Amino acid sequence: QSKDAVKKALKNGLGADVALQCQTVNGQKLLSNVYFCVDHTQQLPVMSCSQEFLLNYEKSCPDSFVMPEVPEECYRG
């Protein structure tokens, strides 16, 4: 499922090292990042995804819009 989220994100013009995924935690919808740390040199911020892309995800997750911190290992060379 994560791989599908990654493919979808890339199609939407997202940066090379982060994708977004909607999850239900304790009955509450949360938007969370799915990391696939391929390119350690890019150091792309989470907000490198387009605003339109974020808004579309926010609509699909109306209860809570959560952007967790980028894990350290994503930026390690």
The first five atom37 places (N, CA, C, CB, O) and aatype in JSON, in Angstrom:
{
  "aatype": [5, 15, 11, 3, 0, 19, 11, 11, 0, 10, 11, 2, 7, 10, 7, 0, 3, 19, 0, 10, 5, 4, 5, 16, 19, 2, 7, 5, 11, 10, 10, 15, 2, 19, 18, 13, 4, 19, 3, 8, 16, 5, 5, 10, 14, 19, 12, 15, 4, 15, 5, 6, 13, 10, 10, 2, 18, 6, 11, 15, 4, 14, 3, 15, 13, 19, 12, 14, 6, 19, 14, 6, 6, 4, 18, 1, 7],
  "atom_mask": [
    [1, 1, 1, 1, 1],
    [1, 1, 1, 1, 1],
    [1, 1, 1, 1, 1],
    [1, 1, 1, 1, 1],
    [1, 1, 1, 1, 1],
    [1, 1, 1, 1, 1],
    [1, 1, 1, 1, 1],
    [1, 1, 1, 1, 1],
    [1, 1, 1, 1, 1],
    [1, 1, 1, 1, 1],
    [1, 1, 1, 1, 1],
    [1, 1, 1, 1, 1],
    [1, 1, 1, 0, 1],
    [1, 1, 1, 1, 1],
    [1, 1, 1, 0, 1],
    [1, 1, 1, 1, 1],
    [1, 1, 1, 1, 1],
    [1, 1, 1, 1, 1],
    [1, 1, 1, 1, 1],
    [1, 1, 1, 1, 1],
    [1, 1, 1, 1, 1],
    [1, 1, 1, 1, 1],
    [1, 1, 1, 1, 1],
    [1, 1, 1, 1, 1],
    [1, 1, 1, 1, 1],
    [1, 1, 1, 1, 1],
    [1, 1, 1, 0, 1],
    [1, 1, 1, 1, 1],
    [1, 1, 1, 1, 1],
    [1, 1, 1, 1, 1],
    [1, 1, 1, 1, 1],
    [1, 1, 1, 1, 1],
    [1, 1, 1, 1, 1],
    [1, 1, 1, 1, 1],
    [1, 1, 1, 1, 1],
    [1, 1, 1, 1, 1],
    [1, 1, 1, 1, 1],
    [1, 1, 1, 1, 1],
    [1, 1, 1, 1, 1],
    [1, 1, 1, 1, 1],
    [1, 1, 1, 1, 1],
    [1, 1, 1, 1, 1],
    [1, 1, 1, 1, 1],
    [1, 1, 1, 1, 1],
    [1, 1, 1, 1, 1],
    [1, 1, 1, 1, 1],
    [1, 1, 1, 1, 1],
    [1, 1, 1, 1, 1],
    [1, 1, 1, 1, 1],
    [1, 1, 1, 1, 1],
    [1, 1, 1, 1, 1],
    [1, 1, 1, 1, 1],
    [1, 1, 1, 1, 1],
    [1, 1, 1, 1, 1],
    [1, 1, 1, 1, 1],
    [1, 1, 1, 1, 1],
    [1, 1, 1, 1, 1],
    [1, 1, 1, 1, 1],
    [1, 1, 1, 1, 1],
    [1, 1, 1, 1, 1],
    [1, 1, 1, 1, 1],
    [1, 1, 1, 1, 1],
    [1, 1, 1, 1, 1],
    [1, 1, 1, 1, 1],
    [1, 1, 1, 1, 1],
    [1, 1, 1, 1, 1],
    [1, 1, 1, 1, 1],
    [1, 1, 1, 1, 1],
    [1, 1, 1, 1, 1],
    [1, 1, 1, 1, 1],
    [1, 1, 1, 1, 1],
    [1, 1, 1, 1, 1],
    [1, 1, 1, 1, 1],
    [1, 1, 1, 1, 1],
    [1, 1, 1, 1, 1],
    [1, 1, 1, 1, 1],
    [1, 1, 1, 0, 1]
  ],
  "atom_positions": [
    [[0.83, -1.2, 0.0], [0.0, 0.0, 0.0], [0.87, 1.27, 0.0], [-0.94, 0.0, 1.22], [0.53, 2.26, -0.64]],
    [[1.98, 1.21, 0.72], [2.9, 2.34, 0.75], [3.49, 2.6, -0.63], [4.01, 2.09, 1.77], [3.65, 3.75, -1.03]],
    [[3.8, 1.52, -1.34], [4.38, 1.67, -2.67], [3.41, 2.37, -3.61], [4.76, 0.3, -3.24], [3.81, 3.19, -4.43]],
    [[2.12, 2.05, -3.48], [1.1, 2.71, -4.3], [1.03, 4.19, -3.96], [-0.27, 2.04, -4.09], [0.88, 5.03, -4.85]],
    [[1.12, 4.51, -2.7], [1.08, 5.91, -2.26], [2.26, 6.68, -2.83], [1.08, 6.0, -0.72], [2.14, 7.84, -3.22]],
    [[3.41, 6.01, -2.87], [4.62, 6.61, -3.42], [4.46, 6.89, -4.91], [5.83, 5.71, -3.19], [4.76, 7.99, -5.38]],
    [[3.98, 5.9, -5.65], [3.77, 6.06, -7.09], [2.8, 7.2, -7.37], [3.25, 4.77, -7.71], [3.03, 8.02, -8.26]],
    [[1.71, 7.24, -6.62], [0.69, 8.27, -6.78], [1.29, 9.65, -6.51], [-0.5, 8.0, -5.83], [1.02, 10.61, -7.24]],
    [[2.11, 9.73, -5.47], [2.73, 11.0, -5.1], [3.67, 11.49, -6.2], [3.5, 10.85, -3.79], [3.67, 12.68, -6.54]],
    [[4.46, 10.59, -6.75], [5.39, 10.96, -7.81], [4.64, 11.45, -9.04], [6.29, 9.79, -8.16], [5.08, 12.39, -9.7]],
    [[3.53, 10.81, -9.36], [2.7, 11.24, -10.49], [2.17, 12.65, -10.26], [1.53, 10.28, -10.7], [1.97, 13.4, -11.22]],
    [[1.96, 13.01, -9.0], [1.45, 14.33, -8.66], [2.56, 15.37, -8.53], [0.66, 14.26, -7.37], [2.32, 16.49, -8.07]],
    [[3.77, 15.01, -8.94], [4.87, 15.96, -8.95], [5.53, 16.19, -7.6], [0.0, 0.0, 0.0], [6.14, 17.24, -7.37]],
    [[5.42, 15.22, -6.71], [6.03, 15.35, -5.39], [7.54, 15.19, -5.48], [5.43, 14.31, -4.41], [8.05, 14.58, -6.43]],
    [[8.26, 15.72, -4.51], [9.71, 15.58, -4.46], [10.13, 14.13, -4.31], [0.0, 0.0, 0.0], [9.3, 13.24, -4.11]],
    [[11.44, 13.9, -4.4], [11.96, 12.54, -4.52], [11.97, 11.72, -3.24], [13.33, 12.61, -5.03], [12.17, 10.51, -3.29]],
    [[11.74, 12.34, -2.08], [11.93, 11.52, -0.88], [10.8, 11.49, 0.13], [13.12, 11.98, -0.19], [10.98, 11.05, 1.26]],
    [[9.63, 11.96, -0.28], [8.52, 11.87, 0.67], [7.2, 11.71, -0.07], [8.47, 13.11, 1.57], [6.97, 12.34, -1.1]],
    [[6.35, 10.87, 0.45], [5.0, 10.71, -0.09], [4.03, 10.85, 1.07], [4.81, 9.32, -0.84], [4.43, 10.76, 2.23]],
    [[2.78, 11.07, 0.76], [1.78, 11.25, 1.81], [0.77, 10.12, 1.77], [1.08, 12.6, 1.67], [0.46, 9.59, 0.71]],
    [[0.26, 9.77, 2.91], [-0.7, 8.67, 2.98], [-1.73, 8.95, 4.06], [0.01, 7.34, 3.24], [-1.42, 9.45, 5.14]],
    [[-2.96, 8.61, 3.75], [-4.04, 8.78, 4.71], [-4.13, 7.52, 5.57], [-5.39, 9.07, 3.99], [-4.18, 6.41, 5.03]],
    [[-4.15, 7.67, 6.87], [-4.26, 6.53, 7.77], [-5.38, 6.78, 8.76], [-2.92, 6.27, 8.49], [-5.67, 7.92, 9.12]],
    [[-5.99, 5.69, 9.22], [-6.98, 5.82, 10.28], [-6.36, 5.28, 11.57], [-8.31, 5.07, 9.92], [-6.03, 4.09, 11.66]],
    [[-6.22, 6.14, 12.56], [-5.64, 5.76, 13.83], [-6.67, 5.99, 14.93], [-4.32, 6.55, 14.12], [-7.12, 7.12, 15.13]],
    [[-7.03, 4.93, 15.63], [-8.06, 5.01, 16.67], [-9.34, 5.68, 16.17], [-7.51, 5.77, 17.88], [-9.94, 6.49, 16.87]],
    [[-9.73, 5.32, 14.96], [-10.97, 5.85, 14.4], [-10.87, 7.28, 13.88], [0.0, 0.0, 0.0], [-11.86, 7.84, 13.41]],
    [[-9.68, 7.87, 13.98], [-9.49, 9.24, 13.49], [-8.59, 9.23, 12.26], [-8.89, 10.14, 14.6], [-7.55, 8.58, 12.24]],
    [[-9.01, 9.98, 11.24], [-8.22, 10.03, 10.01], [-7.03, 10.97, 10.2], [-9.08, 10.5, 8.82], [-7.18, 12.1, 10.65]],
    [[-5.85, 10.48, 9.84], [-4.64, 11.28, 9.95], [-3.88, 11.23, 8.63], [-3.74, 10.78, 11.12], [-3.85, 10.19, 7.97]],
    [[-3.28, 12.34, 8.26], [-2.43, 12.36, 7.08], [-1.0, 12.19, 7.56], [-2.61, 13.69, 6.25], [-0.52, 12.97, 8.38]],
    [[-0.33, 11.17, 7.05], [1.03, 10.94, 7.5], [1.97, 10.8, 6.31], [1.1, 9.7, 8.39], [1.55, 10.48, 5.2]],
    [[3.24, 11.03, 6.56], [4.24, 10.91, 5.51], [4.75, 9.48, 5.42], [5.41, 11.86, 5.76], [4.93, 8.81, 6.44]],
    [[4.97, 9.03, 4.19], [5.57, 7.72, 3.96], [6.91, 8.01, 3.3], [4.65, 6.78, 3.07], [6.96, 8.51, 2.18]],
    [[8.0, 7.69, 3.99], [9.31, 8.02, 3.47], [9.93, 6.85, 2.72], [10.23, 8.46, 4.58], [9.86, 5.71, 3.17]],
    [[10.55, 7.15, 1.59], [11.32, 6.16, 0.87], [12.62, 6.86, 0.53], [10.57, 5.61, -0.43], [12.77, 7.46, -0.54]],
    [[13.57, 6.78, 1.46], [14.77, 7.61, 1.42], [15.75, 7.12, 0.37], [15.45, 7.64, 2.78], [16.71, 6.4, 0.67]],
    [[15.51, 7.5, -0.87], [16.33, 7.04, -1.98], [17.47, 8.01, -2.24], [15.49, 6.88, -3.24], [18.63, 7.59, -2.33]],
    [[17.15, 9.29, -2.35], [18.17, 10.28, -2.66], [18.52, 11.09, -1.42], [17.7, 11.21, -3.79], [17.78, 11.99, -1.02]],
    [[19.65, 10.74, -0.8], [20.03, 11.38, 0.45], [20.65, 12.77, 0.25], [21.0, 10.5, 1.21], [20.89, 13.49, 1.22]],
    [[20.9, 13.14, -1.01], [21.57, 14.42, -1.26], [20.58, 15.56, -1.47], [22.47, 14.3, -2.47], [20.95, 16.73, -1.36]],
    [[19.32, 15.23, -1.77], [18.34, 16.26, -2.11], [17.95, 17.12, -0.91], [17.11, 15.62, -2.69], [17.82, 18.34, -1.02]],
    [[17.75, 16.47, 0.25], [17.29, 17.15, 1.45], [16.06, 18.03, 1.17], [18.41, 18.0, 2.04], [16.02, 19.2, 1.55]],
    [[15.08, 17.45, 0.51], [13.87, 18.18, 0.17], [12.98, 18.35, 1.39], [13.11, 17.47, -0.96], [12.72, 17.39, 2.12]],
    [[12.5, 19.57, 1.61], [11.57, 19.76, 2.72], [10.22, 19.11, 2.41], [11.39, 21.26, 3.03], [9.87, 18.92, 1.25]],
    [[9.48, 18.79, 3.45], [8.17, 18.17, 3.28], [7.29, 19.04, 2.39], [7.5, 17.95, 4.64], [6.53, 18.53, 1.57]],
    [[7.38, 20.36, 2.56], [6.51, 21.26, 1.81], [6.93, 21.44, 0.35], [6.48, 22.58, 2.48], [6.39, 22.31, -0.34]],
    [[7.89, 20.64, -0.12], [8.25, 20.71, -1.54], [7.13, 20.14, -2.41], [9.56, 19.96, -1.8], [7.14, 20.31, -3.63]],
    [[6.17, 19.46, -1.78], [5.03, 18.99, -2.56], [4.15, 20.2, -2.89], [4.22, 17.9, -1.77], [4.08, 21.16, -2.13]],
    [[3.5, 20.13, -4.02], [2.7, 21.27, -4.48], [1.52, 21.52, -3.55], [2.19, 21.03, -5.9], [1.01, 20.61, -2.91]],
    [[1.11, 22.77, -3.48], [0.0, 23.17, -2.62], [-1.28, 22.43, -3.03], [-0.21, 24.69, -2.68], [-2.07, 22.02, -2.18]],
    [[-1.47, 22.29, -4.34], [-2.65, 21.6, -4.85], [-2.7, 20.15, -4.36], [-2.68, 21.65, -6.39], [-3.75, 19.64, -3.99]],
    [[-1.53, 19.52, -4.37], [-1.41, 18.14, -3.91], [-1.79, 18.04, -2.43], [0.03, 17.61, -4.14], [-2.53, 17.15, -2.03]],
    [[-1.27, 18.96, -1.63], [-1.58, 18.97, -0.2], [-3.07, 19.21, 0.05], [-0.76, 20.04, 0.51], [-3.67, 18.56, 0.91]],
    [[-3.65, 20.14, -0.7], [-5.07, 20.44, -0.52], [-5.94, 19.24, -0.86], [-5.46, 21.64, -1.39], [-6.92, 18.97, -0.17]],
    [[-5.57, 18.52, -1.91], [-6.31, 17.31, -2.29], [-6.26, 16.28, -1.17], [-5.75, 16.72, -3.59], [-7.26, 15.63, -0.88]],
    [[-5.09, 16.13, -0.55], [-4.96, 15.18, 0.54], [-5.7, 15.65, 1.77], [-3.49, 14.95, 0.87], [-6.27, 14.84, 2.51]],
    [[-5.69, 16.94, 1.99], [-6.38, 17.49, 3.15], [-7.88, 17.21, 3.04], [-6.12, 19.01, 3.29], [-8.54, 16.89, 4.03]],
    [[-8.41, 17.32, 1.83], [-9.83, 17.04, 1.59], [-10.15, 15.57, 1.85], [-10.23, 17.42, 0.16], [-11.23, 15.24, 2.34]],
    [[-9.2, 14.7, 1.52], [-9.44, 13.26, 1.71], [-9.26, 12.87, 3.17], [-8.5, 12.44, 0.82], [-9.63, 11.76, 3.57]],
    [[-8.71, 13.76, 3.97], [-8.5, 13.52, 5.4], [-9.05, 14.7, 6.2], [-6.98, 13.31, 5.72], [-8.28, 15.41, 6.84]],
    [[-10.35, 14.93, 6.17], [-10.91, 16.14, 6.77], [-10.79, 16.24, 8.28], [-12.33, 16.25, 6.4], [-10.81, 17.34, 8.83]],
    [[-10.68, 15.11, 8.97], [-10.67, 15.13, 10.43], [-9.4, 15.74, 11.02], [-10.84, 13.74, 10.97], [-9.45, 16.48, 12.0]],
    [[-8.28, 15.43, 10.39], [-7.01, 15.88, 10.96], [-5.94, 15.9, 9.88], [-6.59, 14.99, 12.13], [-5.76, 14.93, 9.15]],
    [[-5.24, 17.0, 9.8], [-4.2, 17.16, 8.79], [-2.85, 17.2, 9.51], [-4.42, 18.44, 7.92], [-2.49, 18.23, 10.08]],
    [[-2.12, 16.1, 9.49], [-0.92, 15.97, 10.3], [0.32, 15.79, 9.42], [-1.05, 14.79, 11.28], [0.34, 14.92, 8.55]],
    [[1.33, 16.6, 9.65], [2.58, 16.49, 8.91], [3.71, 16.18, 9.88], [2.87, 17.79, 8.1], [4.27, 17.11, 10.48]],
    [[4.06, 14.91, 10.06], [5.12, 14.56, 11.0], [6.49, 15.07, 10.55], [5.17, 13.04, 11.19], [6.67, 15.44, 9.39]],
    [[7.43, 15.09, 11.46], [8.8, 15.51, 11.16], [9.47, 14.5, 10.22], [9.62, 15.67, 12.45], [9.12, 13.32, 10.21]],
    [[10.43, 14.99, 9.45], [11.19, 14.1, 8.57], [12.2, 13.33, 9.43], [11.92, 14.91, 7.44], [12.95, 13.93, 10.19]],
    [[12.2, 11.99, 9.31], [13.15, 11.21, 10.1], [14.59, 11.55, 9.72], [12.9, 9.7, 9.9], [14.89, 11.81, 8.55]],
    [[15.49, 11.54, 10.7], [16.91, 11.85, 10.48], [17.53, 11.03, 9.37], [17.69, 11.64, 11.76], [18.29, 11.54, 8.55]],
    [[17.19, 9.74, 9.34], [17.83, 8.84, 8.38], [17.59, 9.24, 6.93], [17.33, 7.43, 8.6], [18.33, 8.82, 6.04]],
    [[16.56, 10.04, 6.68], [16.3, 10.49, 5.32], [17.36, 11.46, 4.84], [14.93, 11.13, 5.23], [17.58, 11.6, 3.64]],
    [[18.01, 12.15, 5.77], [18.98, 13.16, 5.37], [20.42, 12.71, 5.61], [18.72, 14.43, 6.12], [21.35, 13.5, 5.42]],
    [[20.6, 11.48, 6.01], [21.94, 10.98, 6.27], [22.59, 10.52, 4.97], [21.92, 9.84, 7.3], [21.99, 9.74, 4.22]],
    [[23.79, 10.98, 4.7], [24.47, 10.64, 3.45], [25.02, 9.24, 3.44], [0.0, 0.0, 0.0], [25.62, 8.81, 2.46]]
  ]
}
